[in-house]
Amino acid sequence: MKLEEKTLWANIKSENYLPVYLINGNDGYLKQKYVSLFADRVVPAGLEAFNLHKFEGDVTSVDEIATCVEALPAMCEKTCVIVHDLPFGELTEDEQTQMKAMLEDLPDTCVLVFWQDTESISQRTSFGKEVVKLIDKAGAVCTIDKRDSKSLTQFIVEECKKNNRQIDFDTALYFLQSVGDDMSNLINEINKVCFYVDSVVTRADIDAVAVKSLEATTFKMLDYLLDNDFGNAYKSLGILFDQKTEPTIIVGAIVSSYVDMYRARITVESGHSLSELKSAYPGTYKNDYRLKGALARSKKYSVNGLREALEMLSRVDIANKRTFSGERLSIEKLFIDLAMARRIK
């Protein structure tokens, strides 16, 4: 069966474990969190040496995994076998056969967890399809993707509450927009801000303590640029260079922002909605504020102006990847060119 995050958590909390789980998706922090919950809850404390088995996929064999899966638990109800990033696509024919045989006859004394962090199971191959189908039949396939902006904003409110601090929803959204949606980094920044303030978290507290994400700094930099505030635009650029951000990454972030602006503008002017655009790029637009912000910024340009801006960005991006000198100067000049593109009708 396919389990959503809430159902997976309920499954673990009730200790109603299935024989096998496939944990995949694009949120590394949450995937690791749930794998850790399996390790902590399936096997009682003090009995890990006998009943908890962890394998790194690139240095283990299917035979080793199968041996541990079939082993009886010692002094508890179940064993737990966790396999991290098994390269399913690199298994030999014999290993594929052994893997399928194991998944077709899993014991009820073991909880087997395949944790695909950087590796994925390609379902373009017949073996990949078979593996996922067998796991789905015997246990659960759990895709843990990054949460949407509403869920993450509520998460910030709840985490602040756990730290005996208050934050309203709008300020929490500003927090999210400032530090980004990486859960691991988000939690670190929440803890920093909560340690800094006495009771209520404000935007000023966030600006004073939280480290802004590349995306947030880029958005702020572009807002200054679009308001013809070149002083603060260059100051924001200086912050990125002070943080040792590679010039190619800075240009890439600006390019990404202008691509968003162009897509949002064309989508709306062609009679479609931002929701349709979000659906067309499910792996790109996880948060609504990114597209709404892009649409608002795009209105400072004509469509032809946006096209010209993208041409400029393409040339600077290629030039920065070919040379190792003068990158900051080329980005500063780019700001002027992007401002000039706003005059195009």
Summary of the structure (lengths in Angstrom):
residues: 345
radius of gyration: 24.6
end to end distance: 54.3
largest distance: 76.5
contacts: 1040
relative contact order: 0.09
helix: 63%
strand: 9%
